[in-house]
Amino acid sequence: MRPAVVIKEKHVKTLGKILFSAITFVAALVPLWLFVVARCLLAPQGFWQNLALTGAGVVILGGFQITFLIFWIVVSFHIWTDD
């Protein structure tokens, strides 16, 4: 009698790669989550407050976001090409 579900090692490795890629993607988006939370907590009113908060978010968190996304691309490349 055959087992109901046959899980191959290749499928487990692929699932692990997908899971690790998803975790690193969420970690790479931390600056975005910080900006969204700060924007919700500060609740800017009017054009100038929106402009100041958006400018501060781009200047302070924008560099981190770009750096983390480049890091995510490099890590994902190594995850998927390393066998």
N, C-alpha and C positions, 0 to 999 in steps of 0.2 A: 504494500500500500504506500502510495506517495504522500509526502507531506503536503498540506494544503497550500502553503506559501513557500516558495523557494527564493531566498534572498542571496544574490551573488555578491561576492566581495567588491566587484566593480560598482554595483549599485550603492553599496554602503559608502564607498569612497566618494562617489559623485554626490550623494546626499550630504556628506560631511563638508565637501567643498562648497556646496550651495549654502549650507548653514553658516559656515565660517565667512563666506562672502557677504551674506546678509548682515551678520553681526558687525563686520568691519565697516559696512556701508552705514549702518545706524550710528556707529561710533564716529564716522567721518562727518556726519551731519550735526554733531553736537553744537557748533557755533550757530547753526540755523535755529535749533531748538531754543538756545539761550536768547536769541534775538526775538523769537516769537513770544516767549514767556515774558521777557522784559517789556515788549510792546503791549502785551495784554495787561500787565501789572501797572504800567505807567499811564496807559489810556490817554494818549496825547489828544488835545483838543485844538483844532485849528491848523492852518497851513504851516505856520512857523514851528510849532512844536513837532508836527509830523516830519517836517524837513530836518530839524535838528536831530531827532531820534533816528531817522533813516540814515542821515549822514554819519552819525556816531556809530551806528551799526555797521555801515559799509567800511568805515575807516578802521574801527577796532576789530570787528569780527570777520570782515571780508578777507583779509590776508590769511587768517587762520583757516577759513573755509576753503580757500583755494589750495592751501598747503595740505590740508587733510584730504581733499578730494584727489590731489596728485598722489599722495601717500596711498589712498585706497586703490587707485588704478594700478600702482606698482605692486601692492600686496596681492590684489586680485590676479594680476598677470602671473605672479609667481605661484599662486595657489593653483591656477588652472593649467600652467605649463609644466609644473613639477610632478613627475610621475614616479 
